[in-house]
Amino acid sequence: MIAISLSNVTVSFGDFDAVDDLTAEIPAGQWVGLIGPNGAGKTSLLRAVLGLLPHSGRISLDGTDHAALTRRDLSRQVALVPQTPVCPPEMAVADYVLLGRTPYISYLGTETVHDIEVVAAIIDRLDLGHFVRRPLRTLSGGELQRVVLARALAQQAPVLLLDEPTSALDVGHQQQVLELVDELCRHDGLTVVAAMHDLTLAGQFADRLLLMSNGRSVAMGPPADVLTEHTISEHYGASVRVLRDECGGVVVVPTRAHTRGSADTGLTDDTGLADEASADARG
Amino acid sequence: MSEQPTRVTVEAIVRADAPARPAPARLRRRWLAAGVASLASAMVVAIAFGPAGLPVGGVISELVSALPGIEVGDGLSDRQAGILWQIRLPRIVLGALVGGMLAMSGAAYQGVFRNPLADPYLLGVAAGAGLGATLAIAYGPNSTTWAVDALPLFAFAGAFIGVALAWAVGHTAGASRNVATLILAGVAVAAFLTAIQTFVQQRESDTLRTVYGWILGRLSTSGWHEVLLILPYVTISAVVVLLHRRLLDVLSVGDDEAGTLGIRTTRVRLVVVAAATLGTAAAVAVSGLIGFVGIIVPHAVRLVAGTSYRIVLPLSLLLGAAFLVLADVAARSIASPAELPIGVITAFFGAPFFAVVLRTNRRLVQ
């Protein structure tokens, strides 16, 4: 099953192609991490899938061509957790999450009992019950991110797009949010496409990574295949060491080659990581 | 021994498990009642005040008798009844219609433009209506030769043409992607129309006083003529805008996110702006440019009752009506028998009132 199929997708701003002839398939029920340096076209690609930017080429969702879907149909297929959500400061959490039911409410209609039940279940699931009445301005960054996720889930769309969902969070809250998304992906069969800057986190959570550079897809596959020192150096212009953790995951560690005379990652031998990494690099 | 703690624990668990019901924001009955009560009391005060004193008991029995099937006898002399029905009431009803319309349109504009400083005159309504009114005063047909008064028609048409121009210019410049473009187009159109208006006004300087009087705003009526003239437009406008109250809440998360929620934002904006403009143009046509109501009333409502458009729109309609009815009482009684321009009154009393609301709610504003 293919959730999102992209063929020869191009998104242009005047002469500049933000997404350039990109072809890829996102399998249903998987978590695909969208990685690439700033300006690679990750956000433009997500916006094209959401129908917010015009594109050429073909995007189809669950086998249906993008062009055949109305705005409302599209919002029942794909939900977005934006990078910097616009949060009306005085709006209560419950009202904000209820906005996610908009795709199911007629143009001039209001929420039905069913809409409220769906939202109540999501609020319960994400453990937001104790602050449904609080205005958004009083929430912390981590709470707010869960509330925004709840609104996206209220759309009950099979595909969830996340644009840098954790860039404003500390390491603990990053993990909490991503674990939550991971559970939704595994347990509810959601297809997740997440644009992420933290390559280690992207490698830890995604089933596959799609590496974009200059609007093109340059690599797609399991994290261990995509995240190599060579590709990261080539496309990010970054000096990194790629290590393996004990579970077979990939750890991307930035290095400072030109200071203190050493490219040492600081990982000592007794972790066993550095050895494995050197072995990996050699092999 | 062990039973009591167990029972408490089970209760606690049951309570914690009960799903929190997320109730959507809505206009609470007590706020609606307060709004209706304010409008009713403002109207009673307005009926009581005036150069010719009317006995309150007589007014009440006169009004009750007007209801079909009820007869409680004449409380007023024929002359007093004439003052009530042909002079005082039409003016009060007109004030309520204009005030409610300006306040609700202001709230609607603030919603579609996500800008707290937006008022119903934002997109060239004022400049267009001003030009229309000036043309009517300077070159329009003499009111004795025309069956209808040309001024409201010209002002109405000018207001609508002003907004249509701003919309057209804005959307050829990409306003569907950025709302600020539309606002800037409105600024350009308003400046252009005001330039023409000023030119005409200078050329025909004998009209200066009339034009200036119109710009400052006034409620003057000849019987029920003006009320009937604007009633259909105000009704359509109010119904359409109120029906969009939930969509204005959706728009508050911005065009992009509202788009991902399935809303065609440009269409919603067009419909709401068109409806609000229809009502504003009608109001401006009979009352001139009464400033301030469209900004102050919706913000006072937000500070006191809540920021959802399900609350702000209906309450602005009611309280805007009450506010302008009271402002008109002040306008015709302070320098009686002369009348002050009502636009001066709305700002003079409205600004300190708003400052007080702002201060008493300073914890709400951050």
Interface residues (C-beta under 8 A of the other chain):
Chain A: R47 L50 G51 L52 R71 R72 L74 S75 R76 V78 A79 L80 P82 P85 V86 C87 P88 P89 E90 M91 A92 V93 A94 D95 Y96 V97 L98 L99 G100 T102 P103 I105 Y107 L108 G109 T110 E111 I116 V119 A120 A121 I123 D124 G129 H130 V132 R137 Q155
Chain B: P19 A20 R21 P22 A23 P24 A25 L243 H244 R246 L247 D249 V250 S252 V253 G254 D256 E257 A258 G259 T260 L261 G262 I263 R264 R302 G306 T307 S308 L364 Q366
